[in-house]
Amino acid sequence: MTEAAPDITLIRLLLGFALLIIPAGLSWWVRLGIIRKMFVSTGRMTAQLFLVSILLIYLFDVDNPYINTGWVIIMIIFAAGASMMSSGLRFRHFFIPIFASYFFGAGFSLLYFIGIVVNPESIFTAQLLVVLGGMLLGNSLNSVIIGISHFYQSLQKEKKRYHYLLSLGASIREAQMPFFREAVIAAMRPFLANMATMGVVFLPGMMTGQILGGASPDTAIKYQIAIMLAIFTSVTLSISLSLFFTSRKGFDEYGVLKEDLFK
């Protein structure tokens, strides 16, 4: 096992912030108008990560299965809320279906990965449940936002095509299926491209973190392959379930898209 990476002092972390001079200078030069947003986003990221570090220290010290499980559920709630805000869909219609899609999609992949692949003495430790749960939810979040946004925006823009399929005698599910396929493909395309170039174009986060933490490269690679398979399953299930669950709320009994779905 190699030595762990050296700690970064607060002074040297501040030197890292000095890198922002370059994108800020570029934004000012070509008038991108993102300087304020860049610093607000950086400030939020820094504050949130420091708060999360305090929370993780507590979770790791206590390491209570019920607290760990409860925190994963809280993360799912936040993921569902973020999906609603980013997709422009109303909470009262879709929050519970989206929550359920993450709960079953990411939840199944997480428990399978920890219980079957890693196979530790306890699957509810904070080191595994909270950290890996965050990885699966984070990757599923972006894909679900793309998927549900594409699905409902396409149906809204192509109402004539959808109604034409219904008029030909297609069932509601059959008429929705072309839009379902297009949404799933659109949501999965960035992840598949990312996965196909992994190890060639870039080294993924989990592998890099383990190597910096002192793990051998072969151990880090095995973990990375396994977690990518779990993430891919989580993404696929979460997208498919989100479209299936929300479609039961988004249409009336005649298969017509409800008008009050969007903010």
Buried (B, 14 or more C-beta within 10 A) or exposed (E): EEEEEEEEEEEEEEEEEEEEEEBBEEBEEEEEEBBEEBEEEBEEEEEEEEEEEEEBEEBBEEBBEEBBBEBBBEBBBEBBBBBBEBBBBBEEBBBBBBBBBBBBBBBBBBBBBBEEEBEEEEBBBBEBBBBBBBBBBBBBBBBBBBBBBBBBBBBEEBEEEBBEBBEEEBEBEEBBEBBBEBBBEBBBEEBEEBBEEBEEEEBBEBBBBBBEEEBEEEEBBBBBBBBBBBBBBBBBBBBBBBBBBBBEBBBEEEBBBEEEBBE
